[in-house]
Amino acid sequence: MSRLIIVSHRLPFTGAFVNDELILKPSMGGLVSGLLPLLDENTIWVGSDGITQKLNKAQRAIVHEAFQQRGCTTVRLPQRAHHAFYNDISNGVFWPLYHNQTGRLPLTMPHWNEYQLINRLYAEKLAEIVQPGDTVWIHDYHLQLLPRMIRDKDLGVSIAFFLHIPFPPAEIFRMLPIREEILEGILGADTIGFHTESYARHFQQAVESIVSYPKVTGGLLVHGRRVEVAVAPLGVDGPRWETMATSQHRGVLVDAIDKMRQDNPDLQIFFSVDRLDYTKGLPRKLLALERLLENNPDLRGKIALIQIAPGSRGNLTAYSRYKLQVEQMIGAINGRFGFPGYQPIHYYASPFSAEELGQAYRKVNVMLVSPLMDGMNLVAKEFIASRPDHDGVLILSEFAGATHELAEGLLINPYDIEATARTMRQALTMPCEERQLRMKKMRERVMKFDARQWVQQFFGHRKGSATPLASDFDRQYVQSSGMSRIIEMLERPLTLFIDYDGTLFPIVRRPDLASPDSSLIMLLSKLSHTPGVEVHIVSGRRFDELFHWFHRLPVHIHGEHGGISFDPVSRRRNFLFDPKKESPLLQRVQAIFQQYKALHKGVLIENKAFSTVLHYRMVEVGAMERHLLALTQEIKALDGADELDILAGKKNIEVRFKGISKGQVVERRLARDDQRTYVAIGDDRTDEEMFAALKGRGITISVGDSISDAAYSLRDSSAVREFLRLLEAHLNSTGRAYRPEPKAATCETPEDENLPHTRPSGGRSQ
C-alpha cells in the first residue's frame, strides 16, 4: 500500500531532556494542528526534532526511538548550518519578502549555500525511506528546493508542495536574487498548493515572467509534464475546539478573565492571539486601541484588550527590537489610560495550551485578528469553532487568507488606524441578533471544512494529472539512459537539423546576449568534423549574426527560418527571394510594432531581411499579453497582409513572409538524398515545421515545455548539449571507423545561384 510522507522543517513534537529524561509535547502552529490528525500507521512525518541541546550517542538513540514510535523520522542537521538556514535565509529573506516587507530584506544574500545544504539533507533522508508509489508532501518555505531534488533522484514517488505563507506579487518576487532557483525547485512537484486564489495567481505570473513556463488549464506545463496549481484553504478540527471550549478545564488565562469580569461585570474584552512577529501588525493594533480610547472617553474602564504574543525568533535582532517596541507601546497606553484597578491592555508573552485558548475564546466579546499579511490565520477559525453559542464578533484583517471564507466578519485594513478604531467601536455596539447571524454563517463553513476536508480538496486536484502528457517512452522526457537508446538507432550518413535559441543556447531576456560560448563552438566543431555527419543550424535569427558566429565551422547555416542559407562546401549564400522587393510591407508592420514599443517599457524590435520580431520578455507580466489580439488584428488589416505569417513565440511575435519555413529547409535536403538518417531538434512552434517535414523519415526531438508532435523531448538546452556530446563520443569511439561519402552533400536552392530569387508561390504557412 502506498504511504503519505509528510515533510516539514519541524516535526509535530518538540523535545528536551530534563534530568536525563526525554520530554515530548506537541508543537505549536497551524501546520501542526492541521496535519497532526493525519498521522496514522500509513503516514510518516519527516523533519527536524528541534532539540537544541547537545546530545550524546545514547541520547540520540532515545530521541530517534521516541519519535519513531509516534510515526516520525528525524533528519539530523548540522547546528551551525541549520542556524544560518533558519534565521538568515528562511526567516531573514523569504519571510519578509513573501509578506511584502521588502524594507526588511538584507543587503546581501547570506548563507544561500546552507539553505541548499539543508534541503539536500532532507532529500537524502527521503531517498532512504520512500518506496515507489508513495506520495511525498512537502510543506512551506523552508524546503522550496526539495521538490526538484526529489524528482532528480527518480524515486518513483508522487510529489506535492504546499506553501502556508503568502506568495507575493510577481513584481516583488522578482527582487529575489535566487528567484529562478526557487521557482525551479518548487516546480519539481506534481501539485503545488496555496491557501488563496491570489497567492496561486501570483505564483503562476512569476513562473511565466521569470522562467517562462506556460499556463495550461489548471496549472503549468513544465518540461512536458502538467504541474497542477491547487487552491485549498486549511481548516481546523472544529469539533475538537468546540469540545475544549465547553469543557470544565481551567488555567491561568481563564482565571484571569474571570477575575477581570468579577472586578468589572460590564467589561467588554477584545482578544488577540499572535506570534510576536512584525507581520502580525501589533503596533498598528495598539495604535487603533489608543485611538478608540481617545475618541471615546466613555469607554475608559469599560473595555480591555488581552494580547497573547509569545516570542518568535527572539535570537534575531529585528525581532528583539520589535518586542521592545511592542512592550514600550503597551506600557505607554496603560500609563495614559489606566487607573487604580484598571488597565486597558493585558499582555502575555508566553504561549497557552489549546485547551486554555478554547475556554478563553468562549468568554471574550471580540476576537481581533489584524495581521498586515497572513497566509491563512487559523486563530480566526479556532475562535469561530469555539463559539457554539453563536455569539461573539470577529474583526479580521482583509490581508489574512482566511478573509475569503469569513466575509461575515468585520473586515479591516490594518494600515488604516482611524477606520480600525471605528470598527472596534462597531463591534462593541453590534446587536445580538446581528452577531449571532454573522457567527452562524461563518461557523457552518468552519465546522464543515476541517483538516481532513482540506487534504481531500488538495489531493482531489491531482487525480489523473501527475503523469507526463505522454505515457509511452517515445513521448516522455528523455534521461541520459534514454539518450543512449536513441543514439544507438542513429546510423551514418547522418544529417542533424538543430535550432539555436532555446535548443543549443538557453532563452535569455535579450536576444543579443545569446552569443555561443566556447564549449558550444567546440562541440559543434567536433560534430561537424566527424566523418559522415552533416550539421545544419536552422534558426529564426538574422543570418548575418549566425554567419558571424559559425562561418568558420563546416556547418550549414540557415538564418531567418531558412530565408537565407549558407553552404560550407560551395561557400555560397542563397536567398529564397529578394528582400528589397518586400521591405515596404515589413516597414508598415514595423511601424505598428513601434507604437506598442512606445506604450510598454522593455519592448525590443528586431528587424530581419524577411521578417520583423517584437520581443516582450522584459515587459511587466500580463501588460503586453492584453494587447496581443489588437496587435494581430492591426497587422491583418494591412494591405498585403495575406502574404504574411504571424507567429506567436516565447514572449515574442514574429511576422514573416509566407513561403519561408524551417520545414522547407528539411524538405530541400530530403529531396537531394533519401539514403541518410535524419534528426531534427528544436524548442518552439517554428521547429514543429521541421518535425512535420521529417515525419516518417527521421527522428524528431522537442526541447522544453511546449506541447509537441516530436517523438522525444529533452528538458532544456543543457540536455541537448549532453545528447550531442554523447552522440559525438559514440560516433568517434574506437572501432566505429566510417568511410566518407564520395561527394559532399550541399543544401543549395534548386536554382543553385548566388543571387536573390523571386518568392515562390503557394509556400507553406503556419
N, C-alpha and C positions, 0 to 999 in steps of 0.2 A: 504494500500500500504506500502511495506517495505521501510525503510529510510536508508540513509547513515549517519552514525555518525562518523565524523572526530574527532580524539583525538590527541592533541599535547600539549606540555608543555605550550606554549603561544598561546593565541588567535590571530587571524589575525589583531586585532586592539589593539593599546596601548592607555591608557588614563591617564589623570591627571586633577585634579581640579585647575582651575585658577579663582580666585575671586568667589569661590563657584559655578563655572560653570564647568561641565564635558566636557572636550575636547577630542574627539577620532580621531585618524588618523591611516591609515593602517600601519601595522608593516613592517619592512624591512626583507629581506631574501628570498632565493629561495623557501623554503617550502610555504611561504605565496603567493608568486607570482604564484606558480604552482597550488595551491589548491583554492585560492580565487574565481576564475571563477566558481567553482563548488557549491558555496554557494547559494542555492535556497530554495524554500519552502519545498522541500523534503530532505533537508540536515540540520543537526545540527552540529555545531563545538563546541567541549568541550575542555576547557583549563583554564589556569590561566589568570586573567585580566592584570597581570604585574604591577599593581598600587602599588607603594611603600609607598605612603602617608598613614598616619594613618587616617582611616575613621571612622566617627560615624555611627550610625544605619541608619539615614536618607540618608547619602551619599552612604552607601552600597546598599540601595534600589534603588537609582538613577543609580548606576553602573549596578546592575542586570537588570533593565528595559532597559537601553540603549543597553546593549549587546544582550539582548533577542530580541529586535527589529531588530537586524542585524543577527539573526539566530544563536546566540552563547549562550552557557550555561557556566557559570563561576564555577570554583572549588576554594573554599576558602582554602588557605594553610597557616598554622601557619608560621609566618615570620622567626623565628629562625630555625625551621626545614627546611624550604624552602631554606634558605641561605646555610645551610650545604649540602642539597641535590643538589643544583645547582652548587655551587662553589667547594665544597670539593670532591664530588663523580662524578657528571656528567662531569664537566669540569676539575676537578683535577685528575681524574683517567681514565674514559672512553675515554675522548677526546684525551689525549696524547697516550694512549695505542692503540686506533684504528687507529691513524695516524702514528704508528710505532715510536713514540717519547718516547721510553722506559726510556731514561735517565731522563725524567721529572716526572716519577712516584714517589709518596710519599713513604716514608719508611714504613708506616703502612697504613691500610685501614680505613680511617677516616669516621665516620658518616654513616656506612652501614645501621644502624637502621633507619636513617632519609630517606634514599633512599627508603627503604621498606615502610615506613610510607606514603610518598608522593604518591607512586604507589597505595597503598591501598586506599587512599582518592579518587583517580581517579576512582578506581573500585567501591567504594561505591556510588559515584555520578552517574556512569553509571547504576548501579543497580536500581537507582531511575527513570531514564528517558527512558531506552531502552524498546522496545517491541519485542516479539517473531517475528522472521523473519527479523529484522534489520541487517544491516551489520555494524560492528564496525571496523573502520580503524584507527589503532594506528600508530603514526609516531615518529620515531627517538629514540636515545639512552637514553633519559631521562626516558622513560617508558618501559624498557625492561622486567620488571616483570609483567606488566599489562595483556598481553595476557593470561598467566596461571591463574591469579587471576580471570579474567572474566570467563574463562572456568570452573573453580572450582565452580563458582556460578550457573552454569547450567541455563543461562538466555534464551536459545533458539535462540541465535544470531550467525551469521557467523562472524568470527574474522580474520582480516588481519593485518599484521605488515609490515612497510616499514622502512628500515634503510637508512638515507640520507647521512651518512658519510661512509668511507671505513670500511669493516670488515677485520681485519688484518689476516695474515697467521696464521695457527693453532699453529705454534711454538711460536708466540708472544702472541696469545690469552691465551695460557696455563699459562702464567705468572700471570694471574689474580687470586687472591686467591678465589674469589667467582665465578669462571668460570662455575661450574655446575649449580648454582642457576640462572645465567644469561641465559644460554642455555635453561634450563627447562622453564624459564619464556617466552622466545621468542617462543619456540616450542608449547606453548599453542595456537598459531594461526593456522588457516587452510591454510593460504597462507602467505609466507614470501618473501618480495621483496627487491631487490638490484639494484643499477644502472648499474653494470657491471657483466660479467661472472666471472671475477676473484674474486670479493667480494663474489658472491654466492658459488663459489668453495671453498674458504677459510672457509666459514661458514659450509658447509657440511663436510669438513675434520675435523673441530673442533668438530662437533657433533659426528662423527664416532669415533674419538680418545678419547674423554672425557666422553661422556655419552652413547656411543655405540649403537646408533640407526642406523639401516642400511639404505643405499641408495636404493631407488626404482626409476623406471622411472619417471623423472620429479620432484623428491623430496626425502622425507624421510618417513620412517614408524615409527610412534611414538604411542605406546600403542594401536596398532591395527588400527590406522587411518592414512591415507595418508596426509602428510603435503606437499603442493606444495612449491617449491622454484622457484620464478619467477625473471626474469631479465627484467627490464623496465626502460630505461633511461628517466629521467624527461626532459620535454621540456619547452619552453617559449611561450607566446602568441605573435607569430611573427607579425601578422597584427597590433596589438596594438603598438609594438615597432616601426614598420615602420611608423605608423601614427604620433607617438610622434617625431620621427626623422625628419619628413618632415613638422612639424608644425612651426608656427612662434613664439613659446614660447621662451622667453629669460630669463636668470637668471645670477647669479654671475659667474658661471662656463663658460657659453657660452660667456659672455662678456670678461672674462679673456683670452679665446682662441683667440677671435677676436682681442683683444689688442696685444697679442703676435705676431700674424700674421701681424698686421698693422705696428708694430715696425720692424719686420723682415719677409718680404714676402716669403723668401725662407726657412723659418724654418720648419723642419720636426718634428712632435710631436709623441712621444711614450705616450701611455695612459694606466694606470693601476688602477683598482678598486678592493680593497681588504679590508677585515676586518683586523684590527691591531691584527693579530694572528700569533704565531710562525710557524704554519703550512703553511702559505702563502709565506714564503721564501723571505720576503722583504730584509733582509741584503744581501743575495746572489744576488738578482736582482740589488741592488745598487752597489755591487762589480763588477757585469758584466758591468754596465753602466760606472763605473770608468775605467775598463779595456778597454772598447771601446774608450773612450776619450784618454787614454794613448797611445793606439796603432794606433790611427787615429787622429793626431793633426789637420788635415784639417776639422774635424767635430766640433771643438770647435766654439761655436757661431752659429752653424747650426742645432743643434738638442736639444731637451728638453724632459724631462720626466715629465708628470703630474701624480703625485701619490696621489690618494684619498685613505685614510686609516682611517676611523672613528674608534674611540676607541672601544675595545672589552674586556669586563670583567675587567675593569680597577681596580676593587677592589681586584683583585688577585695579589699577589706580583710578580709572574712570568710575568704577562702582563705589570705591571708597569715598570719592568726592561727592558722588550722588547721594550716598547715605547721609553724609554730613549735612548736605543741603536740605534734605527732607526733614531731618531731625531739628535743624535750626528753624525751619518754617513752622513746624508743629509747635515748638516752644514759643515762637513769636505770637502765633494765633491764640494759643492757650493763655499766654500772658495778657493779651489785649482784650479778649472777650470772656475769660474765665473769672470766677469769683468764688469765695469760700463755699465749698460743697458742690461746685460745678466746674467742669472743663469741657470744652466743645469737642476735643479730639482725644481719643483713647488709642494709643499706639502700641502694637505688639510686634516685636522684631523676631519672634520665634514662631515656628510652624505649629499648627494644631492638627490633631488626627481628624480623619474623615468623619468619625462619629461626632466629635465636638462641633465640627463645622455644620453638619447636618442639623444638629439641635439649634445652633445659632441662626441658620437660615430661616428656621421656623419662627423665631422670636422677633426678628427685626422688621422694620416697616418698609425700608427702601434698600434695594441692592444697587450699588453704584459701581458700574464696570466701565471705566473710561480710558482704555489704552489709546496711545497715539497711533498704534498699528499692532494688530494681533492676528496670527494665523487663524485661530478659531476662538478661543477663550471658553473653556468648559465650565468655569465658575458660574457663568450666567445660567447654563443648563443645570448645573447642580442645584442652584437656588430654586429654579422652577420645579425640579423634580422633588424638592424637599417641602413643597407647599401644597399638600393635599387639601388644605383649607381654601385653595384658590384665592388667597389674599396675598397682599404684598405688591410692591411696584418695582419693576426693573428699569433702571436707567442704563442705556447701553450706547457705547461709542459706535458711530457709524463706520469706524475703521476697524472694527473687530469682525472676523469672519462669521461669527455667529449671527450677525445682523440679518443675513439673508434668510434665516429661519425664524428669527424672533422679532419680526417687524412690528408686533403689537407692543413691544417695549417702548419707552420714551427714548427716542434716538437723539443723540447729541453730537455736535462737533466739539471735541475736547479742546481744540485750539481757540474756540470762542468762549472766553471766560464768562462774559455777561449772559450769553444765551444758556450756558450750562447752569448758572445760578438761577435763572428764571425757571428752567426745567426742574431743578431741585425743589423750588417752591411749588410748582405744579404737582409734583409727586406727593407732597405733603397734604395737599388740599383735594386730591382726586376723590370723587365719591366712591363709596364702597361698591356700588353696582358696576361702575366702570372698571375698577381694579379687578374685580372677580371675572368680568367678561374677558379682559385682556389676558389675565393669567390662565383662564380656562383654555383659550385658543392656543397659547404657547405650550401649555402643559400637554395637550393632546399630541403635539408633534414630538416633544422631548421624550415622553413616555413610550412612544412607538418606535422611534429611531434610536435604538441603543447601539452599543459597540458591535454586537453581532450583526445587526442590520447594516452597519457601516461596512463591515467586512464583506458581507454578501453583495452590497451595492458596488463596492470597489472591484471585487473579483468578477462580478457579473459583466463588467466591461470587457473581460478578457476572453470570453468564450469564442473559440474559433479564430482568434485574432493574433495569437502569439507566434504563429508559424510563418515562415517566409512566404512570399507571394507565389512561389512555385514549389511544389513538393518533391519533384524528382531532382536528381543530381544535376542534370543538364541546365536547370534554371536557378540553382542556388548559388549563393556566394561561395566562390572558389577559394579554398585554403591552399596552403603550399602543396599538400599531397594531391589535391585536385589539379593544380597546375602541372605537376609531373605527368598526370594521366593524360592531359590534353597534349602536352609536348610529345609524348610517345606516339601520338596519332599523326604527327606532322612529318611529312617526307619532303625531300628536296627533288626538284627545284621548288623553292618556296617564295611566295610573294606576301609581304606584310603591308597592309594599309593602316596607318596609325594616325589618329587625330593628335593635336598638340595640347591646347588648353583643356585642363581637366582630365587629360589622359596621360601625356608624358610629363606635364607640369601642372601643379595644383592651381585651382582657380584663385586669383588674387583680386584685391579690390580695384586695382588699376591695371588695365591690360598691358601698359608699357613697363610694368615691373616684373614681367614673366619671362625674362631672357633666360635661356638654358644655362644650367650650371655645368661645371667641368665634368662631373660624373656622368651626366646625361650625354654630353658630347662624346665621352669615351665609350659609353655603352653603345650608342648608335654607330660609332666608328667600327667597333668590333663586329657588330651585327652586319653592317653593310659591306665589310671586307670578308665576311665568311663566304666561302665558295658555295654557289647555288642559292644564295639568299638575295632577294631584291627588296629594298626598303622604300616605301612611299610615305612621305609625310603629307597628310591631306588635312588642311586646316582652313578655317574661315578667316584667318589673319591676313593682313596685307602681304602681298607676295614679296615686296622689297625687304620687309622685315625678316621673313623666313629665309630668303636668299642670303641676306647678310649673315644669318646665324649658321646656315648649313651648307653653303655652296662649296666648301672645301671637302665635304664628305661625298662619297659616291652614292648619294641618295636622290630619289626623285622627289621634287618639291612641287606641291600643288597648293597655291595660295588662293584665297577668296573662293573657297569651295570648289576649286578646280577651274576657275575662270582664267587663271594664268598658271602654266606648268613649266617645269624645267627638267630637261633630260640630262643626266650627268654623263651619258655616253657621247651624245652629239653636242653637248654644251649649248643647246638651243633653248630659248624660252618661247612658248607658244600661247597665243591668245585665242579664246573662243570667239570673240568678236571685238570690234573697235570700240573702246570705251569713250572716245571723243564724240561719237555719234549719239551716245546715250546720256551724256553728262547733264543736259538741261533738265531731264526728268528727275535725276538724282538730286540736282540742286534745289528743286521745288520740295522734295522730301526733306532735305537738309534744312530748309527754311522753316518747315514745320517743327523739326527737332529743336531748332534754336529757340522757338517760342517756349517750349517746355523747359529748356535749359534755363531760361530766364526766370521761370517760376520756381524751380527746385534746385536748391544748393546741392552740389555734388554730382549733378548730371554731367557725363562726358559724351562727346560725339566723336566717332571715329569714321573718317571718310576713306573709302577704298575705290578702286577703279570701277567695280561693277556693283557696289553696294554701299550703304551707309548704316552705321550702327549707333543706337542710343543706349549707353550703359547707365544703370541707376543703382548699382550696388552700394554706393556711398550715400544714397538718399535715405532720409528718415523712413522707417518701416511703415508701409501702407500708404505713404504720401503719393508716390508715383503710380502704384497699382490702381488707385482710384480713377486715374485719368487714362488708363491704357485703352479702354473701349473708345473713348472720344478721340484719342490719338489715331487709332486704327481707322476709325470712320473718316477722319480728315484725309488720311493717305488714300483711302479707297475712292474718295470723291475727286481726286486729281485726274485731269485729262491724261490718258495713257496708263492709268493705274492697273488696267487689265494685263499689262506687260510685267507687273511686279509680283513678287512673292513677299509676304510679310511673315517673318519667322520670330516666334517668341522663344528666347533662350533663357539662360540662367541670369536673371536680373539684367536682361538686355532685350531690345527689339531691333532686329536687323531687316532691312528692306533691300532686296536684290532683284536682279532681272531673272525672269523665267528662262529656263534653258540652261541654267547653271546649277549644278548639284554635285555633291560628293559621289552620288550614285553613278554619274556619267564617267567619273574617273575610273571607277571599278569596271564599268561596262566596256570602256575603251580597252582596258587591259585584258579583260576576258576575251574580247573579240580577236586579239592577236595570238593567243596561245591557250589551248584547252588543257594541256598536259602539265599543269602545275598544281601545287597545293596553295590555297589562298586563306589568309587570315585578316579579318578587319577588327579593329579595336577603337572604340570611341565612347563618348560620355553624354551626348545630348541629342536633340531631335534631328539635327542635320546629319548625324552619324547613322541614324536609322536608314537614311538613303543608301549608305554603303551596305548595311545589313540586308536591305531588301534586294539590292542588285546581286548580292552574293548568295542569296537563299538557294540552298541545294547544291551550291558549288564550292562551299568552303566553310570555315569556322568563324563564328561571329561572337564577339565578347564586348559586353557593355561595361561601363565603369560608373560606379557611384550609385545614386539612389533613384535614378529615373526608371519608370516602367518601360521595358524594352522588349523588342522582338528577338533580341540576341539570344543565342543558345546558352551562353555562360555570362557570368558577371564577376567583376573584380571590385574590391572595396573602394580603391582610390588610386591616385597616380603612383603612390609608392608601391602598391601591389602590382601595377602594370610594369614598373621597372623591375620588380622581383621576377615577374613572369619572363620578361625579356632577358634578364641575366641568366635564368635557368635555361632558357631556350638556347642562348649563345653557348653556354657551357656544354649543353647536351650535343649541339651540332659540332662543336670543336673538340669533343672528347676523343681520347685515343681510340683508334680503331674505327673511326667514322669518316674516313677519307672520302672525298667527293670529287668526281671528275667534272670540271666546269662545262657549261654548255658551249657548243661551238660558236654561237653567236649571242651576244648580249641582247636581251630584250630592251625595247625602248617604249616610251609612252607618248609618242608624238600624236598630234591631232591627225585626222585622216588625210588632210591636205598636205601635212608634213612641210609646212612653210614657217619661216621665222618672221611672219608678217601678221598683222591683225586680220581677223576673219569677220565675215558677216554673221550675226547671231542666227543660229539655226532655228527654224520654225518648229512649232509643236513640241518644244522642250518639256522636260519634267517640271512639275510644280509640286509644292507641298500639298 
